[in-house]
């Protein structure tokens, strides 16, 4: 079997664009992948073309070989656009291989350890601004089965945080805790916006609310600060969505710089790479909670890998656009706060190019630090 061609598709999906790929073989079996990366659509689409010489003609069942060849031929080994492109091709190869052997993708990575996956919900409070708004949205989410909620309510704060902004954060978290009670986990998202001193100040104020973790509390490109925050904070630390490839995780993991690591399957290099990063973390007793505000194909691939991880904690789920079910056949089975792992061959998902064409990609402004986006 050989790969003879692949095609890429970009689809508007709210604050970013989905990037899908279909990989075709000479045996009439195709596979699907996803390279979605926020605000880098053109770069990721270009990266998919850059790796074409190393993909066409390869046997898609040689999954590790294709990753290795694309990776070593790339001069920029920690470039997230290149790694997202490689991840998309790898996903499609996994999909093809699973279909060829009539087995679900998780069987290619050691078999299923979990029949169902704990999840947490992101994007549940996009329209909230006051503590009362957040409380109302949180209560609604909990009543709909959410067992864990993550959100960013830091507004425009950057590097430092004023007392006024901090008081607002405390009021919002207090209102949410009061609305959902003690049995719903609260996860605080900081998006790497604060310096060490300010992040520790925030953490101290939020200790009273029994926070599950605070995510990216300090600047993400200063790994030593994340390590120091983890050592000094009484709230557990989550980090890693902006670390790309297993080598970038080495310092964080070997110094036990986070209680939860969050590799993004699309950006860290794919399914095999996430599995390897998770194995590194397992040695140090660190749990894995993959970053996943991604589209339906990326979610399917991440779900299959999570089902195989001994140190899996929970998976991020985010609602973005209502037409996901129009452009794909995604059918997520969520029961009592858990995502059930399907047994369909390959990734178990497909998309319709004709439907995707109804929602052409758009260039959206890269505005991170405002109300409502996250």
C-alpha positions in Angstrom: 0.0 0.0 0.0 1.2 3.5 -0.8 0.1 7.1 -0.3 -0.6 8.6 -3.7 -2.0 12.0 -2.7 -3.5 14.2 0.0 -5.7 17.2 0.0 -6.1 20.0 2.6 -9.2 21.9 3.6 -9.6 25.0 5.8 -12.9 25.7 7.5 -14.0 28.8 9.6 -14.5 27.7 13.2 -15.1 30.8 15.3 -11.9 32.3 16.6 -9.7 30.1 14.4 -10.0 27.8 11.3 -10.1 24.1 11.3 -7.5 22.5 9.0 -8.4 19.1 7.7 -6.5 16.7 5.5 -7.5 13.6 3.5 -4.8 11.1 2.6 -5.4 8.8 -0.3 -3.8 5.4 -1.0 -3.5 3.2 -4.1 -5.9 0.7 -2.4 -8.9 3.0 -2.2 -8.6 3.5 1.5 -8.3 7.0 2.7 -7.7 8.5 6.1 -8.4 11.9 7.8 -6.3 14.2 10.0 -6.4 17.6 11.5 -3.7 20.3 11.7 -5.8 23.1 13.3 -3.6 25.8 15.0 -4.9 29.1 16.3 -4.2 32.1 14.1 -1.6 30.2 11.9 -3.8 28.8 9.2 -1.7 29.9 6.2 1.5 28.7 7.9 0.1 25.3 8.8 -1.4 24.8 5.3 2.1 25.7 3.9 3.8 23.2 6.2 1.5 20.5 4.9 2.8 21.2 1.5 6.4 21.3 2.7 6.3 17.7 4.0 4.7 16.3 0.9 7.9 14.9 -0.6 8.4 12.7 2.5 4.8 11.4 2.5 3.9 10.6 -1.1 4.9 7.0 -1.9 5.2 5.9 1.7 3.4 3.0 3.1 0.8 4.6 5.5 1.1 1.6 7.9 4.7 2.6 8.6 3.4 5.3 11.0 6.6 5.8 13.0 8.7 5.9 9.9 6.6 8.6 8.3 6.8 10.8 11.5 10.5 10.2 11.8 11.2 11.1 8.1 9.1 14.3 8.2 10.6 15.3 11.6 14.3 14.7 10.8 13.9 16.5 7.4 12.6 19.6 9.2 15.3 22.0 10.3 12.9 23.5 12.8 12.1 20.6 15.1 10.0 22.5 17.6 8.0 24.6 15.1 4.3 24.0 16.0 3.1 24.5 12.4 5.4 21.8 11.1 4.5 19.5 14.0 0.8 20.1 13.4 1.2 19.2 9.8 3.1 16.0 10.7 0.4 15.2 13.3 -2.3 15.6 10.7 -0.6 13.1 8.3 0.1 10.7 11.1 -3.5 10.8 12.2 -4.6 10.0 8.7 -2.1 7.1 8.5 -3.5 5.7 11.8 -7.0 6.0 10.4 -6.0 4.2 7.2 -4.2 1.5 9.2 -7.1 1.0 11.5 -9.5 0.6 8.6 -7.1 -1.7 6.8 -6.9 -4.1 9.8 -10.5 -3.4 10.9 -9.4 -2.3 14.4 -10.0 1.0 16.4 -7.0 3.4 16.5 -6.3 2.7 20.2 -5.4 -0.9 19.4 -2.3 0.5 17.5 -1.0 2.1 20.7 -1.3 -0.7 23.3 -5.0 -1.3 23.5 -7.7 0.3 25.6 -7.0 0.9 29.3 -10.1 3.1 29.8 -13.6 2.4 28.5 -14.6 6.0 29.4 -12.7 9.2 29.8 -13.2 11.9 32.4 -13.7 15.3 30.7 -13.7 19.0 31.6 -15.7 21.7 29.9 -14.1 24.9 28.4 -15.9 27.7 26.7 -19.0 27.5 29.0 -18.8 31.1 30.1 -18.0 33.1 27.0 -20.9 35.5 27.5 -20.3 36.1 31.2 -18.9 39.3 32.7 -20.2 39.6 36.3 -19.8 37.1 39.1 -23.6 36.5 38.8 -23.2 35.7 35.1 -20.5 33.2 35.8 -22.5 31.6 38.5 -25.5 31.3 36.3 -23.5 29.7 33.4 -21.6 27.4 35.8 -24.9 26.2 37.4 -26.3 25.5 33.9 -23.2 23.5 32.9 -23.3 21.5 36.1 -27.0 20.7 35.6 -26.1 19.5 32.1 -23.7 17.0 33.5 -20.3 18.8 33.7 -18.1 17.5 36.5 -15.2 20.0 35.9 -15.2 23.5 34.5 -12.2 25.6 33.2 -12.2 29.3 32.3 -10.1 32.4 32.1 -11.6 35.5 33.8 -8.4 37.7 34.0 -9.5 40.1 31.3 -6.7 42.3 30.0 -4.3 41.7 32.9 -0.7 41.1 31.7 2.5 40.5 33.7 1.0 42.0 36.9 -2.5 42.2 38.3 -4.1 45.1 40.1 -5.9 44.7 43.4 -9.1 45.6 41.7 -8.7 42.9 39.0 -7.7 40.4 41.6 -10.7 41.1 43.8 -12.9 40.6 40.7 -11.2 37.2 40.0 -11.8 36.1 43.6 -15.5 37.2 43.4 -16.0 35.3 40.2 -14.4 32.1 41.5 -16.3 32.4 44.8 -19.6 32.8 42.9 -18.9 29.8 40.7 -17.9 27.6 43.7 -21.1 28.7 45.4 -23.2 27.9 42.4 -21.9 24.4 41.7 -21.0 23.1 45.2 -18.0 21.1 46.3 -18.3 18.2 43.9 -17.5 20.0 40.6 -13.8 20.6 39.9 -12.8 24.2 39.1 -9.8 24.7 36.8 -8.4 28.2 36.4 -6.9 29.2 33.1 -4.2 32.0 33.1 -2.9 31.7 29.5 0.7 32.3 30.6 0.0 36.0 31.2 1.5 36.6 34.7 5.0 36.9 36.1 6.0 34.6 39.0 5.2 37.0 41.8 1.8 37.9 40.5 0.8 34.3 39.8 1.7 33.3 43.3 -0.3 36.2 44.6 -3.3 35.0 42.6 -2.9 31.4 43.8 -2.8 32.4 47.4 -6.1 34.2 47.1 -7.7 31.3 45.3 -6.6 28.5 47.7 -9.8 28.8 49.7 -11.9 27.5 46.8 -10.2 24.1 46.5 -9.0 24.6 42.9 -8.1 21.5 40.9 -5.3 23.2 39.1 -4.2 26.6 37.7 -3.1 26.3 34.0 -0.2 28.2 32.5 0.1 30.5 35.6 3.3 32.2 34.3 5.0 33.0 31.0 5.1 29.8 29.1 8.6 30.3 27.5 10.2 30.6 31.0 10.0 27.0 32.1 12.0 27.6 35.2 9.2 30.0 36.5 6.6 27.3 36.0 8.9 24.9 38.0 9.3 27.5 40.7 5.5 28.2 40.8 4.8 24.5 41.2 7.2 24.3 44.1 5.7 27.3 45.9 2.0 27.2 45.1 -0.5 25.2 47.1 -2.7 25.0 44.1 -1.6 22.2 41.6 0.0 23.4 38.4 -1.0 22.4 34.8 1.3 23.3 31.9 2.6 22.2 28.5 0.1 23.2 25.8 2.8 25.4 24.2 5.6 23.0 24.5 6.2 21.2 21.2 7.7 17.7 20.9 9.0 15.4 23.6 12.3 17.2 24.0 10.7 20.5 25.0 8.9 18.6 27.8 12.1 17.2 29.3 13.0 20.1 31.6 9.4 20.5 32.8 8.9 16.8 33.6 12.4 16.0 35.0 12.1 18.9 37.4 8.5 17.9 38.3 7.5 21.4 37.2 3.8 20.6 36.9 1.3 18.3 38.5 -0.5 17.9 35.2 1.1 18.1 31.8 -1.1 19.2 28.9 0.5 18.3 25.5 -1.8 19.2 22.6 -1.8 16.2 20.3 -2.0 18.4 17.2 0.9 20.8 18.1 3.2 18.4 20.0 3.6 16.2 16.9 0.8 13.7 17.0 -0.5 10.5 18.6 2.9 8.7 19.0 4.5 11.8 20.4 1.7 12.4 22.9 2.1 8.8 24.0 5.8 9.2 24.5 5.5 12.4 26.4 2.9 10.7 28.7 5.3 7.9 29.3 8.0 10.4 30.3 5.5 11.9 32.8 4.4 8.6 34.2 8.0 7.9 35.4 7.7 11.1 37.6 4.2 10.4 38.8 2.7 13.3 36.7 -0.8 13.0 35.4 -1.8 13.9 31.8 -4.6 16.2 30.9 -4.3 16.9 27.1 -5.0 20.3 25.8 -7.9 19.9 23.3 -9.8 23.0 22.2 -9.5 21.4 18.7 -11.8 20.3 16.0 -13.6 16.9 15.7 -10.8 14.9 14.1 -8.2 16.1 16.6 -10.6 15.3 19.4 -11.2 11.8 18.0 -7.4 11.1 17.8 -6.8 12.5 21.3 -9.6 10.3 22.7 -8.0 7.2 21.3 -4.6 8.0 22.8 -6.1 8.9 26.1 -7.8 5.5 26.3 -4.3 3.9 26.4 -2.6 6.1 29.0 -2.1 4.8 32.6 -1.6 8.4 33.9 -4.6 9.9 32.1 -6.5 12.4 34.3 -9.1 14.1 32.0 -9.6 15.5 28.6 -10.6 19.1 27.6 -13.8 19.5 25.6 -14.8 22.8 24.0 -17.9 23.8 22.1 -17.1 26.1 19.2 -19.4 26.2 16.2 -22.8 24.6 15.9 -22.1 23.1 12.4 -19.5 20.6 13.5 -22.2 17.9 13.0 -22.8 19.2 9.5 -19.3 19.0 8.3 -18.4 15.8 10.1 -20.1 12.7 11.3 -18.8 13.4 14.9 -21.0 11.6 17.5 -19.6 12.1 20.9 -21.2 9.8 23.5 -21.0 11.7 26.8 -22.6 10.0 29.8 -22.6 11.4 33.3 -19.5 13.5 32.7 -17.6 10.8 30.9 -16.7 10.5 27.2 -17.3 6.9 26.1 -14.5 5.5 23.9 -15.9 4.0 20.6 -14.8 0.8 18.9 -15.2 1.8 15.3 -12.2 1.0 13.0 -9.6 3.7 12.6 -10.4 7.1 14.2 -14.1 6.5 13.6 -14.7 9.9 12.0 -14.9 11.5 8.6 -15.7 14.9 7.1 -17.6 16.2 4.0 -15.6 18.6 1.8 -18.7 19.9 0.2 -20.2 20.9 3.5 -16.8 22.4 4.6 -16.9 24.6 1.6 -20.0 26.3 3.0 -17.8 27.8 5.8 -14.7 29.2 4.1 -11.7 30.1 6.3 -11.4 33.6 7.6 -8.6 35.7 8.9 -9.6 36.6 12.5 -7.9 39.1 14.8 -5.5 37.6 17.3 -7.0 39.1 20.4 -6.2 36.9 23.4 -6.7 39.1 26.5 -10.2 40.3 26.5 -13.5 39.2 28.0 -15.5 36.4 26.4 -13.0 34.7 24.0 -12.0 31.9 26.4 
